Amino acid sequence: MIGGQPLSDEDWLYPDQPRRPLRTLLMGRRRFVVGMVTVALLVGVSSTAPPGATQSVTGAPAALPYFGLLPAVAYDAIRRQVVLFNNRGETWLWAKNRWTQAHPAVSPSGRIGAAAAWDPLMGAVLLVGGQSYADESVLKDTWTWNGSTWREVGPRTTASPGGFMLAMTYDTDLEAMVLVASDIPVGSPIRLWTWDGAAWHQRNAAGGPASPVAVVAYDPVTETVLAVGARCSTSYCVSDTWSWDGAGWQASRPPHEPGFAFSSMTLVHDPISGRLILLTIAPTTAGPAPPETWTWNGQDWSWQQTIGQQNAVAVAADGLPGMVLAFEDSSQDFKTQRIDAWEWTGNSWQPIRASSASG
């Protein structure tokens, strides 16, 4: 999704169109870039943040991170903080209702569309792949964040997963990270990987959804990995829900399906209800639409409500009593940055008043 509108058949998703560099496409379309990635917060803002811009979080003056293009974000369950890594190579942390910039001694290169998720076995946030912001090359590296610095882990080989169309989650039953990599064009086979803490291992993905798969999350109700893919025509895509049990794929075929928007969907576990919660922006011909909230009960999707304005993302926080957070860029122009923070109460979103922040 770009500028609040889904990518259409004139863009990079369809086979009869030439492949255009992701950064060129995102920056050349509109003022605001909207994006979400899996199991974590993923928001987009304007492609440039001019010096002297006024910033606020839910109305309060504060230092804000530069989200950039398709940043990677995940929740650090040990340190109890949201970790955001942007295309400038900056690391930002959200804790105690404020943003703070970290200055690690070692850091990955700036990138677009990397996958990030919490790995409980490693006790760290795992960051994988993406596309280099400097030269638009495909990145095949894997990093961990331990609360103070980044460390590259595992071999960096041509056989490693890479790209910017990635969705990742931790499979509690399998005790491994699961990563789904989509490809261009729409309908291409997906690639499936698992991470054992030291290296990536490619798995058989036959019989499952086709590209693109927007989000994945472990479903404790069915004890499987839930994936939201798409069935696409030449003009639009509709959601297509699947589950993976560690051995094979199964089409869920629920009576209801949420709206599909590849780069603007987030799927997380709600510790209050025990269900999965999805934020998505349904396609519309009327311009930008507010994100919709859906819940998954193991068999079907249920619509809950809309939240805020054009784009928001969720990140699961496993602390006590547990919560789901959402962050929304509600900036109206380049001169003023505003980011709204929300907390899911189990049946509605409530705004969070931000504390003073430090950079």
N, C-alpha and C positions, 0 to 999 in steps of 0.2 A: 504494500500500500504506500502511495506517495501523496503527500499533501492531503491526507484524509480520504483519498479515493483509491479503490483497488486497481492494481496493475491490470491493464486490459490486453487484448490480443495485439495491440500495436507495440507492446513492450516486449521484454525479454523472455516471457514465459512460453511463447509459442514457437513451434518448430519451423515455420516458414519465414521467420524473421531472423536477421543476423544477430549474433550475440554482441551486446554492447557492454563495455565495462560498467560494473555496478556503481562505482563512485560517480562516473560521468552521468549515468542515468539518474541517480538520486539527486545530485547537486544541480542538474540542469533543468529539472522539472518545475519545482515550485519553491516558495520560501521555506516551507516547513516540511520536514521529512518525518514520517511516522513509522515507528517500527517496534516490534516486540519479539522476544525470543523466549524460549521455553523455560519453564520452571523458575523463572526469575523475572525481575523487573526489566523491562526493555522499553524505553521510550525514545522518541526522536524529537529533536528540536531543529531550529534553523541551522543551516549548514555553516554559518559563520556567527560568531558572537563578538560584536564590535567592542572595542575598549570603552569603558565608561557606561556600559549598559546597567540600568537599574535592575536589581534582582529581588525576588521575594518568594517565600514559601508560605502558602496559605495566608497571604496578606502580611507576613512579618518580614522585615529586612533581614537578609541572611546571605552568606556566601554560598553560591550554588555551583555544582559541577557543570562542566561542559559535556552534555550528553553526546553530541555529535551524531554520526551516522551509525545506526544499528549497534549500539554499545552492548557489551556483555555484562550481565548482572546476576548475582546469586546471593543467597543468604548464608552467612557464616554462623552455624549453630553453636559453636564453642564460644566465639567472641561476641555473639549476638549482635551482629551488624550486617547491613547490606553492603556488598562489595560491588562497585561499578568500575569497569575498565573501558575507556573510550578510544576513539580512533587517533587521538593525540598521544596515546600511551600513558595517560594519567590514571591514577587509582584514587577513587573517592569512596568514603565510608559514610553510611547513614546509621547513627546510633543515638539513643536518647533524644530523638526528635530533631536531629540536626545533621547537616552534612559537614564533613571534614576531609580535606585532601591529605592523602598519605604520600610520603616521599621515600619509597623503598630504595634500597641500595641496588637491587637488581629488578628489572622489569621486562616484560615482553614488549615487542615493537607495537606501535599503533596499528589497529586493525579494525575492519568492518565485519560485523556479522559472525563473530566467534560464538561458540557455545560455552555456557558456564553453568555449573551445578555443584551442589554440596556433596562431597564424598565422605560419608561417615567413617569408613574404614581407614582412610588416610587422615581424617581430621582436618580437612582442608577444602577450599574451593578449587575445583578443577576447571581450567580454561583450555579450550581446544580450538585450533584452526582459525578460520576466518580468512579474510582477504587483506593483504597489506595495503595500508592507506598510502604508503610512499610510492609503490610501483605497481599496485594492483595484482601482485602475484598471489597464487594460492598458498596459504600457510598450512603446514602439516606438523606443527609443534604442539606440545602439551605442557601446561604449567600448573603449579599449585600455589595458592596463597595461604600462608600460615598465620596471618594476622599482622605481620610486620614486613614481610618481603615476598617476592615471587621466586620460584625455583623451577627450572625446566626439568621435567621428568620423562623417562621412557625414551626409546630411540626415535630419532627424527628420520624417517625413511619414506620412500615413495609409496610404501604399503600402508602408511599411517593415514587415518581419516583426515580430510581437509576440506576446504571450501567455506562458503558463507551460508549455505542452506542446511544448517545443522540443528538437530533437536536432541537434547540429552537429559537423562534422569537416572537416579539411583534405583536399581531393582532390589528391594529388600529381600525378596524370596531367593533371588539368584546371588545376592551379595556381590553385585558388580554394577558398574556404571554401564548404561546402555545408550548408544548413540545411533541416531538415524540420519543418514546423509542423503539429501535429495539431489537431483540433477536437472539440468535443462536439456531438452524441453519438457513441458508437461507430459506426463505419461511415461517418462523414463523410469527404469527400475531404480528402486532405492538401494542403498547400501547399509548394512547393519553391522555394528561393532560392539564389543564388550571390552571393558578395561578392568584388569585384575590388580591394579596398583603398581604395575611395573611396565606393562606393554598393552597395546591394543590387539585384539584378535577379531578378524572378520568372520561373521556368521552367515549362514544361509538365509537370505531374505526372500526366497521364492515363495509365491503364494500370498504375499502380503499386499499392502497398498502400493500404488505407484506415486511417483513424484507429482506434486510436492507434498511432503508431510510437514505441517507447520509446527506442531507441538507434541510432546510426549510427557507422560507422568505415570508414576507407579500408582495403581489403584488398589488400596488395601482391601476393598470389598471383594474384588474378584481375584486378587493376588496375581495380577498381570500388569504389563505395561500397556497403558491406553495411548493410542496414537490418533490424532485427527489429521487426516489427509484430505484429498479433494478429488472430486469427479468433475472434469472440466470439459466444456464445449469450446467453440471458437470465440465465445463472447463473455463467458463467466464461469465461475467455479462454485460448486456446492460442497459442503462438508461431507466427509466419509469417515466414519469411526471404526477403528480396528483395535484388536488386543493381541498382545504377544505374550505367550506363557513360558518363554525360554526355549521352546522347541519348535513352535510354528505360529503362524498368524491365523486369526479368526475374524471374519467380518462381523461387526456387532449388529448392524442393521437396526438401529433404534427407530422408534416411530417419529421422533423429532430430531432435527439436526440444526446446530447453530449456524449463523452466517459464517462464511469462510473468507479470511483475508490473510494471506500467507505471512506477511511480515508484521501483522498486527494482531497476533493471538498469543495468549499466555495461559498456561494450564498448571495449576498448583493444587496441593492437598490442603483442605481446610481442616485444621486440627479441632475445630469446635464441633462440626457436624460429622467429621470422618469421611466426607465426600470430596470429590474433586470439584474445583471451581474454575471456570473458564471466563476470560475476558476476550471479547472479539468485537470487531467493528463490521457490522453487516453492510454489504454492498448497497449503495443508494445512488440514485441519479440526481439527488438534490444537494450534493456536496458532502462535506464532512459530517459524520454522524457520531454521536456519543457512544462510547463503548457499552456493549451489552454484557450482562452477567448471567452465566448459565451454570447449573450444577448437574453433576453426573451421579446417579445412584447405583451404578453397576449395570443398569439395563437401558436407561433412557436419559435424555437431556431435558432439563426444565429451565425455562426462562425465569429470571428473578427480577432484574431491574437494569436501568441504564445508570451510568456514573459519569458525572462531570461533563466534559466537553468532547474534544476531538480524539484524544489518545491517552490511554492509561495502561499500566501493567501491574502485575501482582507478583509478590514474592512471599513464599511461605516462611514463617518464623516459628521454629519449633520450641521456643522458650515457654515457660509457664506464665500464664495459662495457655499460651499459644495464640497466634494471630495470623491473619493474612493482610498484607499491606499493599497499597496501590499508590503509584505516583503518576501524576498527570501534568504534562506540559500544557499550560493554558496561556502561554505567551501570545500576544496579539500582534506584535511587531518585533523588529530587530532591536529596538531601543530599550525594551523592557522585558526581562525574563521573569516568569512566574511559574512556580512548580507547586502544585497542590498535592498534599499527602492525605491518604485515606486509610481507615482501618475497617475490615469486614467484621461485623458483629455476629454473623451467623445467618442474618436475613436482610441486612442493609449495610450500606457504606456510610461511615461517619468521618467527617473531616478531622485532621490532626493539626493542632496548632504547633508550629515549629518553634524550637528554642533558638537562641542566638547561635550562629554557626561560626566556624573558624576555617581559614584556608590554609 
